């Protein structure tokens, strides 16, 4: 298992990164991208996990749920 950390400069960079990373990886993005019209729809349809960076507890909860699902489904 590994974590890829990307410091992108624009909202559209995330879509390009989603094409480059391996199939079994799931990108995590800030929740604000969800509200950017077609970019938000494309991100949501591609399975990106959104976290609320302004609410620490909610962000931790989303990441914890994702980790539990990965363990339950035995995803590496």
N, C-alpha and C positions, 0 to 999 in steps of 0.2 A: 504493500500500500504506500501511496505517496500523496503529497499535496503540492499542487502547482499554484503559486501565488503570482498574479499578474497585476502590475500597476498600469492600468490603461488610462488614457487621457480623455477619451470621449465615450459617450454611451454606445456608439456604434462599434467600438473596438470589441465589445463583448461578443457580438455576433461573429466577428472574424475569428476570435479566439475559440469559439465553440466549434468551428470547422477544423481547427488545427489540433486540438487536444484529442486523445484517444476516445473511442466510442463509449467505453465503460465509465468515463469521468462525467461528473455532473457539475456544471458551473454554479457558483453561488454569487448572486448579485444584490445590490442594494434595492430596497423595495421601491424607491422612487422611479426606477426604470420601468416598472409595471404601468405607470401612468403616462408614458410617452407615446401614446397612440399606436401606430403600426409597429414601432420598435418594441413596445410593451407586449403587444399581442404575439409578435414573433418570438420573443423571449419566453413567454408563458407557454406557447405551443411547443417549443423545443425542450421543455422540461427543466428550465432553470429554476433553482430554488432561491426565493427572495427572502432577505432578512432586513429587519428594521434596524438600521444602525443608530437611530436615535433612542431606541428602547432596548437597553442592554439585556434585560431579562427575557424579552420576547426573542431576541436574536439567539441567545444561548439555548432557549427552548427549541427553536426551529433546528438548530444545528444538532442538538441532542436527539431529537426525533429522527433526523436523517441518519445519524450514527446508529441508533437502535434498529432502524429499518435495514441498514446495510448489514448489521450483525445477524439479524433475524433471517434475511434472505441469503446469507453467506456470500456476500459480494466482496470481492477483493479489489 
